[in-house]
Amino acid sequence: MARTVRNAKLDTRSGRVALVKRSEPYWTVISTGCAVGYRKGSKGGNWVARMRDDEGRQHYDALGAADDVREADGLTVFTFSQAQERARNFFKSKARELAGDYLPEDGSYTVKRAVDAYLQERIRRGSKSVDKDQSVSRLRILPELGDIEVAKLSTKRLRDWHAKLANGPKLSKPGKNKTARKSRHIDASDADGLRARKATANRILTVLKAALNMAYHDGRVLSDDAWRKVKRFRETDAPIIRYISSDETIRLVNSCQGHFRDLVRGALLTGCRYGELSRMRVSDYNSETRMRLNSP
């Protein structure tokens, strides 16, 4: 994050209270040709950004209300440092627009358009698992978020959506005739099932973030702050390990018959895998040391 410029007159409410009301904002230079201004009003002030282009023309953008009366929320009311961050987004966007690098498309740039652009780029690059991500997007991302403008996404909206994925029902695979998927609720007492749902929610979040990051880097949106703050569920990919008890071991062996019973007993006594047990020979055993001989 860029360094915040300090100004004793604008940093705090008390400093701004002492300022005289006037039409011209109180400007603070952020970088060459770029400044953030504070225009004092009768019921609180407002922040404004100003940028001078190479030809000397000035470009302005209203940033939002100052936290003179209400506490800053980062959405409509901003501190001086938050105003600077919004101003830098404006400077970046305006510079790209003036250079001809950013050409807005007709209509709003929605999550659906961002996801579609991302998947098309994946196809162009020959990426794997695109079909799976297309299906995930169609079923889990677009119904909830598709019509929302990327610039209007909020961290809370994305966190709520992410949590809903983790707590929602599991969809079955489509039938042979591509019949509609059926949903199956997860038992709240099934710890492993709940972990798996969170892992799935994380994978879907990864697809959405990749699409939104591409939109940000392509200049379709000024900030990635909303989704950058949404974190993955922790410790979801590691399976829950439980060892069977002695009583369970006895019941397991007694429920098996014939040679398979010997195989199960061998696995329990040695810890060998099925492939290792199936390849084992009598000659591999040393009766004196009561250990398995090393393979040649």
C-alpha positions in Angstrom: 0.0 0.0 0.0 1.3 3.5 -0.8 2.5 5.7 1.9 -0.1 8.0 3.5 0.7 11.7 3.3 0.3 13.6 6.6 -1.3 17.0 7.0 -1.9 18.2 10.6 -4.9 20.4 9.4 -6.7 17.4 7.7 -5.6 14.3 9.6 -8.2 14.7 12.4 -11.6 16.1 13.0 -10.3 18.6 15.5 -7.8 19.9 12.9 -10.6 20.3 10.3 -12.9 22.1 12.7 -10.4 25.0 12.9 -10.5 25.5 9.2 -12.4 28.4 7.7 -15.3 27.5 5.4 -14.5 28.5 1.7 -15.3 27.4 -1.8 -11.8 26.3 -2.7 -10.8 23.0 -1.1 -7.8 22.7 1.2 -5.4 20.8 -1.0 -2.7 18.3 0.0 -0.3 17.2 -2.8 0.0 13.4 -3.0 2.4 13.2 -5.9 3.4 15.4 -8.8 0.2 16.8 -10.4 -2.0 14.8 -8.0 -3.7 16.2 -4.9 -6.5 15.4 -2.4 -8.7 18.3 -1.2 -11.1 18.9 1.6 -14.0 21.2 1.0 -15.6 22.3 4.3 -19.4 22.6 4.4 -21.9 23.7 7.0 -22.7 20.1 8.0 -19.3 18.4 7.5 -16.9 18.4 4.7 -16.2 16.3 1.6 -13.1 14.9 -0.1 -12.2 15.6 -3.7 -9.3 14.4 -5.9 -7.5 16.6 -8.5 -5.2 15.5 -11.2 -3.3 17.6 -13.8 -2.5 15.9 -17.1 0.5 16.6 -19.4 -1.3 19.4 -21.1 -2.0 21.2 -17.9 -5.8 20.4 -17.7 -7.2 19.6 -14.3 -9.4 16.5 -13.7 -11.6 16.2 -10.6 -13.4 13.4 -8.8 -15.7 13.5 -5.8 -14.4 10.9 -3.3 -17.1 11.0 -0.6 -17.9 12.6 2.7 -15.3 13.2 5.4 -15.7 11.7 8.9 -16.6 15.0 10.4 -20.1 14.0 11.7 -20.3 10.2 11.1 -17.7 7.6 11.8 -15.9 6.4 8.7 -17.3 3.2 7.1 -15.1 3.0 4.0 -18.2 3.1 1.8 -19.6 6.6 1.9 -17.7 8.2 4.7 -13.9 8.3 4.7 -10.9 9.3 6.8 -8.1 11.4 5.3 -6.0 8.2 4.7 -9.0 6.4 3.1 -9.6 9.4 0.9 -6.0 9.2 -0.3 -6.4 5.6 -1.2 -9.5 6.3 -3.2 -7.8 9.2 -4.9 -4.9 7.0 -6.0 -7.4 4.7 -7.7 -8.8 7.7 -9.5 -5.3 8.9 -10.5 -4.5 5.4 -11.9 -7.8 5.0 -13.8 -7.7 8.6 -15.3 -4.0 8.1 -16.4 -4.9 4.9 -18.2 -8.0 6.5 -19.7 -5.9 9.5 -21.0 -3.3 7.1 -22.4 -6.0 5.1 -24.2 -5.3 1.9 -22.3 -8.7 1.6 -20.7 -11.7 1.6 -23.0 -14.9 1.1 -21.0 -17.4 -1.3 -22.6 -21.0 -0.4 -23.1 -23.0 -1.2 -20.0 -21.8 -2.1 -16.5 -19.0 -4.5 -15.9 -20.7 -7.2 -13.9 -19.3 -10.3 -12.1 -20.8 -12.4 -15.0 -18.8 -10.5 -17.5 -15.7 -10.8 -15.4 -16.1 -14.5 -15.0 -16.8 -15.0 -18.7 -13.7 -13.0 -19.7 -11.6 -15.0 -17.3 -12.8 -18.4 -18.5 -12.4 -17.4 -22.2 -8.8 -16.4 -21.4 -8.3 -19.8 -19.7 -9.6 -21.5 -22.8 -7.3 -19.4 -25.0 -4.3 -20.4 -23.0 -5.2 -24.1 -23.1 -5.7 -24.3 -19.3 -6.9 -27.5 -17.7 -10.2 -28.0 -15.8 -11.9 -25.1 -17.6 -15.1 -27.2 -18.1 -15.2 -27.9 -14.3 -14.8 -24.2 -13.5 -17.4 -23.2 -16.0 -19.9 -25.6 -14.3 -18.9 -24.3 -10.9 -19.4 -20.7 -12.0 -22.8 -21.4 -13.6 -24.1 -23.2 -10.5 -22.4 -21.5 -7.6 -21.2 -18.0 -8.5 -23.4 -16.5 -11.1 -26.9 -17.1 -9.5 -25.9 -15.1 -6.4 -23.4 -12.6 -7.8 -23.6 -12.5 -11.5 -25.7 -9.4 -11.9 -23.7 -7.3 -9.4 -21.2 -4.7 -10.8 -17.7 -5.6 -9.8 -17.1 -2.1 -8.6 -20.1 -2.4 -6.2 -19.0 -5.7 -4.6 -18.5 -5.4 -0.8 -16.5 -7.6 1.5 -19.5 -8.4 3.6 -21.5 -9.6 0.5 -18.6 -11.9 -0.5 -18.1 -13.2 3.0 -21.8 -14.0 3.3 -21.8 -15.8 -0.1 -18.7 -17.8 0.9 -20.3 -18.8 4.2 -23.5 -19.8 2.4 -21.5 -22.1 0.2 -20.0 -23.8 3.2 -23.3 -24.3 4.9 -25.4 -25.1 1.9 -26.4 -28.5 0.5 -24.2 -30.6 -1.7 -25.2 -31.0 -5.3 -25.2 -34.4 -6.9 -23.6 -35.1 -10.2 -25.9 -34.8 -13.3 -27.5 -38.0 -14.6 -26.6 -39.7 -17.8 -29.3 -37.7 -19.6 -28.0 -34.5 -18.0 -30.9 -34.4 -15.7 -31.2 -31.7 -13.1 -28.9 -32.0 -10.1 -30.3 -32.9 -6.7 -29.3 -31.3 -3.5 -28.4 -33.2 -0.4 -28.1 -31.5 3.0 -25.0 -32.2 5.2 -25.5 -33.6 8.6 -24.4 -31.0 11.1 -22.8 -33.7 13.3 -20.7 -35.0 10.3 -17.4 -33.2 11.0 -15.8 -34.6 7.9 -18.7 -33.7 5.7 -18.6 -30.1 7.0 -14.9 -29.9 6.4 -15.4 -31.1 2.8 -18.1 -28.4 2.2 -15.7 -25.7 3.4 -13.0 -27.1 1.2 -15.4 -26.9 -1.8 -16.3 -23.3 -0.8 -12.6 -22.4 -0.8 -12.1 -23.8 -4.3 -15.1 -21.9 -5.6 -13.8 -18.7 -4.0 -10.5 -19.3 -5.7 -12.2 -19.3 -9.1 -14.1 -16.1 -8.4 -11.0 -14.3 -7.0 -9.0 -15.2 -10.1 -11.7 -13.7 -12.3 -12.0 -10.5 -10.2 -8.2 -10.2 -10.1 -8.1 -10.3 -13.9 -10.7 -7.6 -14.1 -8.7 -5.5 -11.7 -5.4 -5.9 -13.6 -7.2 -5.2 -16.8 -8.4 -1.9 -15.4 -12.1 -2.8 -15.3 -12.3 -1.9 -11.6 -10.3 0.6 -9.6 -9.7 -1.5 -6.4 -9.4 -5.2 -5.4 -9.9 -4.3 -1.7 -13.4 -6.0 -1.4 -12.3 -9.5 -2.3 -8.7 -9.3 -1.1 -10.1 -9.1 2.5 -12.1 -12.4 2.1 -10.1 -15.2 3.5 -10.3 -19.0 2.9 -11.6 -21.3 5.6 -8.6 -22.8 7.4 -7.6 -26.4 7.9 -10.1 -27.8 5.4 -7.9 -29.8 3.1 -6.5 -32.1 5.7 -8.6 -35.2 6.4 -9.7 -36.0 9.9 -7.6 -38.9 11.2 -9.1 -41.4 13.7 -7.5 -44.6 14.8 -9.8 -47.6 15.4 -9.9 -49.0 19.0 -8.8 -52.5 20.1 -12.5 -53.6 20.3 -13.1 -52.2 16.8 -10.1 -54.1 15.5 -11.4 -57.4 16.9 -14.8 -56.8 15.4 -13.3 -56.0 12.0 -11.2 -59.2 11.9 -14.2 -61.3 13.0 -16.4 -59.9 10.3 -13.9 -61.0 7.6 -13.6 -64.6 6.2 -11.0 -66.7 4.5 -7.9 -65.3 3.0 -9.2 -61.8 3.2 -9.3 -62.2 7.0 -5.5 -63.1 6.9 -4.9 -60.0 4.7 -6.7 -57.8 7.2 -4.8 -59.3 10.1 -1.5 -58.8 8.3 -2.4 -55.1 7.6 -3.3 -54.5 11.2 -0.2 -56.2 12.6 2.4 -54.7 10.1 0.9 -51.5 8.9 1.6 -52.6 5.3 -0.5 -51.4 2.4 -2.5 -53.8 0.2 0.1 -53.8 -2.5 2.9 -54.6 -0.1 1.0 -57.4 1.5 0.1 -59.0 -1.9 3.7 -59.0 -2.9 5.0 -60.5 0.3 6.4 -64.0 0.3 7.3 -66.5 3.0 10.9 -66.2 2.1 10.7 -62.5 3.0 10.4 -63.4 6.7 13.5 -64.1 8.9 12.4 -66.4 11.7 15.5 -65.7 13.8 15.1 -61.9 14.0 11.3 -62.2 13.5 11.5 -59.4 11.0 11.0 -59.0 7.2 14.1 -59.4 5.2 15.3 -56.5 3.0 14.2 -56.8 -0.6 17.1 -57.6 -3.0 
